[in-house]
Amino acid sequence: MGFNYIIFKKEIGGVVRELPVIYPDMLSHSDVAESMSVVPGMKGFTPVSAGQLQLVAESCSGQSRTLNLSSREDDDQRLINAFPYAHGIR
């Protein structure tokens, strides 16, 4: 188990914008692409490429104002880097 990605593309005011979406490979490309079509801000974006990747988190920090959550820094970094081997099991 590792990570999948989809690159979505949209032209906005004459400028091409490409947006990578990375997620655990327990989710299918088609399900994620379909789900992203209803995410606010994603209207008009279309998938242009997809595949698998090896992800290494050098550091995790910051916070999400919309979720009112902070990074667990080292814990999050270890979980992300071990995900392909431990599948998210702690």
C-alpha positions as CSV (number, residue, x, y, z in Angstrom):
1,M,0.0,0.0,0.0
2,G,1.3,3.4,-1.0
3,F,0.0,6.5,-2.5
4,N,-1.9,7.4,-5.7
5,Y,-2.2,10.8,-7.3
6,I,-4.4,12.6,-9.9
7,I,-3.4,15.8,-11.7
8,F,-6.4,18.0,-12.4
9,K,-6.3,20.8,-14.9
10,K,-8.3,23.9,-15.6
11,E,-7.8,27.1,-17.6
12,I,-8.6,30.2,-15.5
13,G,-8.6,33.5,-17.3
14,G,-6.1,32.3,-19.9
15,V,-3.8,30.7,-17.3
16,V,-3.6,26.9,-17.1
17,R,-3.7,25.7,-13.5
18,E,-2.7,22.1,-12.6
19,L,-3.5,20.7,-9.2
20,P,-2.1,17.5,-7.8
21,V,-4.2,15.5,-5.4
22,I,-2.4,12.8,-3.4
23,Y,-4.2,10.1,-1.4
24,P,-3.7,6.6,0.0
25,D,-4.0,3.8,-2.6
26,M,-6.8,2.1,-0.8
27,L,-9.0,4.7,-2.7
28,S,-9.4,4.2,-6.4
29,H,-8.5,6.8,-9.0
30,S,-12.0,6.9,-10.4
31,D,-13.7,7.3,-6.9
32,V,-11.4,10.1,-6.0
33,A,-11.8,11.9,-9.4
34,E,-15.6,11.6,-9.0
35,S,-15.5,12.9,-5.4
36,M,-13.3,15.8,-6.3
37,S,-15.9,17.0,-8.9
38,V,-18.2,18.0,-6.0
39,V,-15.5,19.7,-3.9
40,P,-16.0,23.5,-3.7
41,G,-13.4,25.2,-5.9
42,M,-12.8,22.1,-8.1
43,K,-15.6,22.9,-10.6
44,G,-14.2,22.8,-14.2
45,F,-11.1,20.9,-13.2
46,T,-10.6,17.7,-15.2
47,P,-8.1,14.8,-14.7
48,V,-5.2,14.9,-17.1
49,S,-2.9,12.3,-15.6
50,A,-2.8,9.8,-12.7
51,G,-0.6,7.2,-11.2
52,Q,1.3,6.0,-8.1
53,L,4.1,7.7,-6.1
54,Q,6.5,7.3,-3.4
55,L,6.0,10.0,-0.8
56,V,8.5,11.1,1.8
57,A,7.5,13.8,4.3
58,E,10.6,15.8,5.3
59,S,8.6,17.7,7.9
60,C,5.0,18.3,9.0
61,S,3.9,21.6,10.6
62,G,1.3,24.2,10.7
63,Q,-2.4,24.1,11.2
64,S,-5.8,24.0,9.5
65,R,-8.0,27.0,10.4
66,T,-11.0,25.3,8.7
67,L,-10.7,22.2,10.7
68,N,-9.3,23.9,13.8
69,L,-6.5,21.3,14.0
70,S,-2.8,21.6,14.3
71,S,-0.1,19.3,12.9
72,R,1.2,16.6,15.2
73,E,4.6,17.4,13.6
74,D,6.9,14.4,14.2
75,D,4.0,11.9,14.8
76,D,2.4,13.0,11.4
77,Q,5.7,12.8,9.6
78,R,6.4,9.2,11.0
79,L,2.8,8.1,10.0
80,I,3.1,9.4,6.5
81,N,6.5,8.0,5.9
82,A,5.6,4.6,7.3
83,F,2.2,4.4,5.5
84,P,3.4,2.2,2.6
85,Y,4.8,-0.3,5.1
86,A,2.4,-0.1,8.1
87,H,-0.8,0.9,6.2
88,G,-1.7,3.4,8.8
89,I,-1.7,0.9,11.7
90,R,-0.1,2.4,14.8
